[in-house]
Amino acid sequence: MTALVIRRGDRVLSHAAGLISSSLRAQDVAGRVGGEEFCVILPGASLTQAAEVAERIRLKLNEKEMLIAKSTTIRISASLGVSSSEETGDYDFEQLQSLADRRLYLAKQAGRNRVFASDNA
């Protein structure tokens, strides 16, 4: 991969991170957990509220085209998996992340650019 492609990818990820952060409350936390994946923690949010935030993030990411080269634009799409401690009765981060990750892959398998907050949706 060329340095130019890597720089463009980094710009897209930085842009996405800014859009994600702008969708959150002051007490929420977002971070990149690898490659193209981000994790968002929403203290006190129900599963329904978390799914609404995820959908708001998805829409914001997809809303505008981003100029990445002189005459090249892209539109960011996102597949999001959502989990909540209210489902599991526990605040075990690894368990919640694993559940959200499974739902992320379900969203991708269902056609991408969507939010899954259950194993059926």
N, C-alpha and C positions, 0 to 999 in steps of 0.2 A: 504494500500500500504506500502510496506516495505521501510525502509530508503535506502537500496541498490538500489531499483528501482527508487526512487526519485533522488538519486545522479546520476544515469545513465541518467535519463531524463534531469537533469540539465546540464550534460556534453554535451548531444546532442544539447540542446538549445544554450549553449555557443558556441559550434562549429558552429552551423547554424548562430548565430549572427556575428561571425568572418567572415564567408564566405560572408554574406550579406554586411557587412561593406567594405570588400575588393573589392566589385563590384561597389562601389559608388565613386562619385567625392568628392572633399574636401568640397563643399558647401552643399552636400546632408546630410540628417539626417535620421537615422534609430533607431527604438526603439521597445521594446516588449510592446504590448498593452493588453496582457492577455494570459493566458494559453500557447498555441502554436502559437499565432498570433503576427506578427510583422507589423509595419507600416513604410513605407519609404516615405519621402518627397523629391521631386526632383525639387527645385526652377528653374523656367524658362523652364522646359522640356515640350514638347508637349505630347499629348496622345500617338502618335507613338513612340516618344523617351522613354517615360515611359514604354510602353509595351516592347520595346527592352531591357531595363534595367531589367524588370521583368523576361523576358525569359533568360537573361544572369544569373540572380540569380538562377532561377530554374535549369538551366543546371549545374551551379557550385555546387549547393547543391546535385544534383543527380550524380555527376561525380565520386566520390570515395566512397568506403565503409569505414565505421568508426568502429574501434574495440571498443566494449563496455564491453566485458568480455574476459576472457582468450581465448576462442575459438568461440566467437560470434561477428559477424560483422553485421552492418545494412547499408542500403543505404537510405539516406534522400530523400524523395520526397516532392514536395510542390505544392499546388494549390494557385494561385495568382490572385487577382482581382485588376484592374487598373482603376483609374479615373483621370481626369485632369480638371483644372479650365477652359481650353479652351472649354470644352463641356458645362459647366454650365454658363460661363461668370462671375463666382463669385469665391472668395477665401474662402468661408465658409467651414472651416475644417470639421465640423460635417456632412455637406451635401456631401462633397467629400469622407469622410470616409464611410458614409452609402452606397454610390454608389459603392465604391470599395468592401465593405463587401458583397453587393448583388452579385457582379460579382465573388467574391471568392466562394460563395455558388453555383453559377452556374457552376463554374469550378469543384467543388467537385461532383456535380450532373452529370456532363458530363464524369466522370470517373477518376477524380483526376489527379494530377501531370501535370497540364497545366495552361496556362495564359489566362484570359478573360479580354479584354480591351473594350468590348461592351456587351450589353445584348443579342447579337445574336451570338457572336463568340465562 
